[in-house]
Amino acid sequence: MDNATRLQYLQALGIDVWVPRALAEPEESLPLARPMLDPESIPAVEMSKTVEHVIESALPIQDNWELLERDVAGCQKCNLCESRTQTVFGSGNRHADWMLIGEAPGQSEDQQGLPFVGNAGQLLTEMLRACGLSREEVFITNILKCRPPNNRDPKPEEQASCHDYLQRQLTLLQPKIILAVGRIAAQALLNTNDPIGKLRGKVHHLGSTPLIVIYHPAYLLRSLSEKRKAWLDLQLAMQTYNNNKG
């Protein structure tokens, strides 16, 4: 629909429309505007569609998962976009109560586009099963959406570049409990430099959402003696969730 016709519809509805002076006062050489439409001459269906279009165009764009995923896929906020194979947005149930947040994709994640795959991912799956959960019942993502070269620790500026994406995921999901998977994720989410040994075993909060710190499964594969503590942390998470459910 051209602008002139749209203005006529709005005028027929009695809606005041601001028009720049240059457009409102055309020069003599320009053709005269078409006569104002009679509201009675506008079909009801067409009138309704026009009003809906005008209202929708005036509203702010609401965030959604598809828009967010598209923004992440095209992100070029930091240099990681030059070395990645693809972004790793996250996977699982987008209406989940449980949200797991790790640090960053590794090589396998970068290749497959999914978080926590490979041996560490398999152990994480088993940890979830111990809680009576499957990967399809939770949402899993990372602080970073791109793999740092050689799996190095994320840099502060890289975390800052991805911060908005994670906040949008949190807003869309509205989880009832968050598991911070590993030291780097825990320190970033809780804005602290405390070691993971000091952060685990207690209930933190991210905003109003309870947050439990757990060991990264890759660490547990190297430190089998810590699996008992990992189970205690999972029990704390289940107890916290059940206490706050509903």
C-alpha positions in Angstrom: 0.0 0.0 0.0 1.4 3.4 -1.0 1.7 6.3 1.5 -1.0 8.4 -0.1 -3.6 5.6 0.2 -2.5 4.9 3.8 -3.0 8.5 4.7 -6.4 8.6 3.2 -7.5 5.6 5.2 -6.2 7.1 8.4 -7.9 10.4 7.6 -11.1 8.6 6.9 -10.8 7.0 10.4 -10.4 10.4 11.9 -6.8 9.7 12.9 -4.5 12.8 12.9 -1.4 12.1 10.9 1.7 14.4 11.0 3.1 15.1 7.6 6.4 17.0 7.0 5.7 20.5 5.6 7.6 19.6 2.4 5.1 16.8 1.8 2.1 18.6 3.1 2.5 21.6 0.8 3.4 20.3 -2.6 4.7 22.6 -5.3 2.4 23.6 -8.2 4.4 21.3 -10.5 3.5 18.2 -8.4 0.2 16.5 -9.1 -2.6 17.3 -6.6 -3.4 14.7 -3.9 -6.3 12.4 -4.6 -9.6 13.3 -3.0 -10.2 12.0 0.6 -11.9 8.6 0.7 -15.3 8.3 2.2 -15.2 5.9 5.1 -18.4 4.3 3.9 -16.7 3.4 0.6 -13.9 1.4 2.3 -14.7 -2.3 2.6 -14.8 -3.4 6.2 -12.2 -6.2 5.8 -9.7 -3.9 4.1 -10.3 -1.1 6.7 -9.6 -3.6 9.5 -6.4 -4.9 7.9 -5.2 -1.4 7.4 -5.8 -0.4 11.0 -4.0 -3.6 12.2 -1.0 -2.8 10.0 -0.7 0.7 11.3 -1.0 -0.4 14.9 1.5 -3.2 14.5 4.0 -1.0 12.7 3.9 1.4 15.7 4.6 -1.2 18.3 8.2 -2.2 19.4 9.5 -5.5 18.1 9.1 -8.1 20.8 12.0 -10.5 21.3 11.6 -14.1 20.5 13.7 -17.2 20.1 13.9 -17.1 16.3 15.0 -13.5 16.3 17.6 -14.2 19.0 19.0 -17.2 17.3 19.3 -15.3 14.1 21.2 -12.5 15.9 23.6 -15.0 17.4 24.2 -16.7 14.1 25.2 -13.5 12.5 27.2 -12.0 15.4 30.5 -10.2 14.6 30.9 -8.4 17.9 34.3 -9.9 18.6 37.2 -11.6 16.9 35.8 -15.1 17.6 33.6 -14.8 14.6 36.7 -15.1 12.4 37.8 -18.5 13.8 34.5 -20.2 14.5 33.0 -22.9 12.4 29.5 -21.9 13.5 27.9 -20.4 16.6 26.5 -22.6 19.3 23.2 -21.1 20.4 22.0 -23.7 22.9 19.7 -26.7 22.8 16.9 -28.3 24.7 13.4 -27.3 25.9 12.7 -23.6 25.4 10.0 -23.8 28.1 12.3 -25.7 30.6 12.4 -25.0 34.3 16.1 -26.0 34.4 18.8 -24.0 32.6 22.4 -25.1 32.4 25.1 -22.6 31.6 28.6 -23.6 30.7 31.6 -21.5 29.7 32.1 -21.9 25.9 31.9 -24.3 23.1 34.8 -26.7 22.5 36.0 -28.3 19.3 33.2 -30.8 19.0 30.6 -28.2 19.9 32.0 -25.9 17.3 31.7 -28.6 14.6 28.2 -29.8 15.5 26.7 -26.5 16.6 25.4 -28.1 19.9 26.5 -27.5 23.5 28.2 -30.2 25.6 28.8 -33.0 23.2 31.7 -35.5 23.2 32.8 -37.3 26.4 32.0 -34.3 28.7 28.6 -34.1 27.1 27.9 -37.8 27.7 28.8 -37.4 31.4 26.5 -34.4 31.7 23.7 -36.4 30.2 24.3 -39.1 32.9 24.4 -36.4 35.6 21.0 -35.2 34.4 19.6 -38.7 34.3 20.7 -39.0 38.0 18.3 -36.1 38.7 15.5 -37.8 36.7 16.0 -35.4 33.8 16.8 -35.8 30.1 18.5 -33.3 27.9 15.2 -32.7 26.2 13.7 -31.5 29.4 16.3 -28.8 30.2 17.9 -25.9 28.2 21.7 -25.9 27.8 23.8 -23.0 26.7 27.1 -21.3 27.3 28.4 -17.9 28.4 30.1 -17.6 24.9 28.4 -18.7 21.7 31.6 -19.2 19.8 34.6 -21.4 20.5 37.8 -19.7 21.7 40.8 -20.9 19.7 42.5 -24.0 21.2 39.8 -24.0 23.9 41.5 -21.3 25.9 39.6 -19.5 28.6 37.2 -16.8 27.4 38.5 -13.2 27.5 36.6 -10.6 29.5 35.8 -8.7 26.3 34.4 -11.8 24.7 32.2 -12.5 27.7 31.0 -8.9 27.5 30.2 -9.3 23.8 28.0 -12.3 24.5 26.4 -11.0 27.7 23.3 -9.6 26.0 22.6 -12.8 24.2 22.6 -14.8 27.5 20.4 -12.2 29.2 17.9 -12.5 26.4 17.9 -16.3 26.7 17.3 -15.9 30.4 14.4 -13.5 29.8 12.8 -15.7 27.2 13.2 -18.9 29.2 12.4 -17.6 32.7 14.0 -20.7 34.4 13.1 -21.8 37.9 16.7 -22.9 38.6 20.1 -22.4 37.0 23.1 -24.7 37.1 26.4 -22.9 36.5 28.6 -25.6 35.0 32.2 -25.1 35.9 34.4 -22.4 37.4 34.4 -19.9 34.5 30.6 -19.9 34.1 30.1 -19.6 37.9 32.5 -16.7 38.2 31.0 -14.9 35.3 27.4 -15.3 36.4 28.1 -14.4 40.0 30.6 -11.7 39.2 33.3 -13.1 41.5 36.8 -14.4 41.4 36.2 -16.9 44.2 37.4 -20.5 43.4 34.7 -23.1 42.5 35.5 -24.9 45.7 34.2 -21.9 47.6 31.2 -21.4 45.3 29.8 -24.9 45.2 27.6 -26.4 48.0 25.4 -23.4 48.5 22.4 -21.7 46.9 23.2 -18.5 45.1 20.8 -16.3 43.1 20.9 -14.7 39.7 18.3 -12.0 40.2 15.5 -13.9 41.9 16.4 -17.3 40.3 18.3 -19.8 42.5 21.7 -20.8 41.1 23.7 -23.8 42.0 27.4 -24.2 41.0 28.5 -27.6 39.8 31.8 -29.0 38.6 32.3 -29.1 34.8 32.0 -32.7 33.5 35.3 -32.3 31.7 36.9 -31.7 35.1 35.1 -34.7 36.6 36.5 -36.9 33.9 40.0 -35.9 35.1 39.2 -35.9 38.8 37.1 -39.0 39.5 37.4 -38.4 43.3 35.3 -35.3 43.0 32.3 -37.1 41.6 30.9 -37.6 45.2 30.9 -33.8 45.6 29.2 -33.4 42.2 26.4 -35.7 43.3 25.9 -33.7 46.5 25.6 -30.5 44.3 23.0 -32.2 42.1 21.1 -33.2 45.2 21.2 -29.6 46.4 19.9 -28.5 43.0 17.0 -31.0 43.1 16.1 -30.0 46.7 16.2 -26.3 45.8 14.1 -26.8 42.8 11.5 -28.9 44.6 11.3 -26.3 47.5 10.7 -23.5 45.0 8.5 -25.3 42.5 5.0 -24.0 42.0 
